[in-house]
């Protein structure tokens, strides 16, 4: 859970369900968060924040202890007066208007409230924690700027991208593979800033070392969960995996990735149009995705909008401190969202389900029982899909059932 607003006293995150006994290097977390911190260069907002997370729970002697991790990040450099007009004049392209309607005018308009990119700071904290745990399992995540307003970087090799490639690009201040393309991108951003405008772009992210079998069918599929996490990043307007929308222009014979055995007995594909996921389940190939970011809505040019108080049309020229392009700072945010979603999927089989059942004995006496099972246990499938009121209920050895034999099931509730 991420909490706070852009100009509230603090923002933060609560992370629950992490594996216990995992050592967390908070200095490495801080360095990861520095990659998205504001005020570091000419193409980001001049608002400067230290973004030093204060961990108030969840770690004991430097390791996860089973309690939720809670980290708080102070907001120290707000200028709320810059946003006074936005309470009445919603910014085109921003959530000001929709938030005003949804929250009946009670929304915090300062800095965009909880719709601000400021909330990606705690996301990056959570992602940095999850990435450390994933890396111990041989799973590595990295991203780069693929394009900014049409200026293209060299894409990842979807078949051969490796951890060294990801490490090299993420260590750069401006994370591109082709530095000449990166200079053109920075010039494009500078030109937009000079014109009181903004530009968007595309971030490409890859995950290597992901074993076959991560992900569940349908709504808990690999793409479903990753896309949901990445869409939570403000300004993301599109997510695609592998060949993405490009598959619509291919024949099946072109799109299909042929399987082949490797010398070590593992199975890979000769190409990777599927981007590392088939049926929502990881295939063992590099997971490759791209996220499209819209231009920053807050620009200095005069735009048409409405006056909420007057009920009439009006104009707005935005002042304040805003990124002319959020893409460079969003690269670690995409990595963080991917890390959180992936670790969540990997940990799913270890989660506990609480099963509340109501049974009756031969005399019609009702009894309530609470049983705890791990997800992935075969009994869970029976409770969810097969058992119905009126069935005979027998305890199963090894499942930890203490209900007893000869009882008849009345109700089942799984949470």
ABEGO torsion letter per residue (X at the ends): XBBEBAABABBBBBBBGBBBGBBBBAAAAAAAAAAABBGABAABBABBBAGBBBBABGBBGGBBAGBBBBBBBBBABBBAAAAAAAAABBBBGBAAAAAAAAAGGABBABGGEAABAAAAAAAAAAAAAAAAAAAAAGBBBBBBBABBGGBBBBBBBAAABBAAAAAAAAABABBBABAAAAAAAAAAAAAAAAAGBBBBEBBBBBBBGBBBGBEBBEAABAAAAAAAAAAABBGBABBBBEAEAAAAABBAAAABBBBBBBAAGBBBBABBAAGGBBGGBBAGBBBBBBBBBBBBABBABBBBBBBAAAGBBBBBBBBEBBBABAAAAAAAAAAAAAAAAAAAAAAAAABBBBBBBBBBBAAGBBBBBBBBBBBGBAAAAAAAAABBBGBBBBBBBGAGBAAEBGBBBABBBBX
